[in-house]
Amino acid sequence: MCLVGAAASARAAHAWKQAPGEVALTQDGQVLWQFRFGEQETKPCFHPVALPGGPALTWHRPADHRWHCALWFSWKYLNQVNYWEEDARTGLPAGRTEWTAPQVETRPDSSARLQMELTYRPAQGSAVMREQRILEIAPPGADGTQQQDWVCVFTALAPQVILDRTPPPPGPDGRGPGGYAGLSVRLVREFEDVQVCTPTGAVSLATGRYRGKAAAVDYSGRVGDKECGIAFLDHPQNLNAPSPWYVINDGPMRFVNAAVVCFGPHTLKQGETLTLRYRVMIHPGRWTPERLQREVERYQRQQ
């Protein structure tokens, strides 16, 4: 088959699957990515996320952290109200993330645009912040690589909104929890032989955790007999860029967080906005720091 014919055949293998509360892209019947936004979710999220012919890479609501929603966005504290963890009795957090049904545009080339409005409010009170979220999802690459561009615009509705987190332990590689809030992924525990790098080189996971600032981070490993990874790319105009990261490889925990307020809270006055942009790439194989740097440069050129 000629290359043009092969490309056409690959495109034909993709199909859209839509049902109440979800939209998914499939290839030969396998779900490559699924966006969940139904009433049963406490946060909109992507699950499963998989490479063609491979296992799901994301873990949705693991028993150790039922509020980890695969690939998702969540603040930790807004005005000292917890939007992250969920109450064991009710299954709901003290701070509620609410949203309208997204506008979903699926295209013949297997790309998609998802646009939605979210609000953040305490369980007993009025909304303190609004978000406009746009997700641009590129067609899968010839090798199966997936690319998601996230744009999140937050507007303070309350007189002030303090975006905060549990402070991390002293030092950039403190072993305890803390510092997390924002865009995150929880990966399956079967991820083995984990390696993490930034554009400047490999990072140490000797403590099971990494906290540091970089333009991007790549988390790769092996699931079964397949090597694969996920990269988060920071936008240079984001708050606190280059982004602080919180990365874990400890016991069953395989976790990456673009921890925008890791090292200190940020306050928005009423009417002020905060825009966060990220590119997420799910890829086969392991990326080197040089490959990650090339992707950072490509992302920045396209903005």
Secondary structure, DSSP 8 states (H G I E B T S, - for coil): --HHHHHHHHHHHEEEEEETTEEEEEETTEEEEEEE-STT-SS-EEEEEB-TTS-B-B-BS-TT-TT-BSEEEE-SEETTEESSS--TTTS--SEEEEE---EEEE-TTS-EEEEEEEEEEETTS---EEEEEEEEE----TT--EEEEEEEEEEE-SSEEEEE-----SSTT-SS-----EEEEEE-TT-EEEEEEETTEE---TTSEEEEE-SEEEEEEEETTEEEEEEEEE-TTSTTSS-EEEEEEETTEEEEEE-TTTTS-EEEETT-EEEEEEEEEEEES---HHHHHHHHHHHHHT-
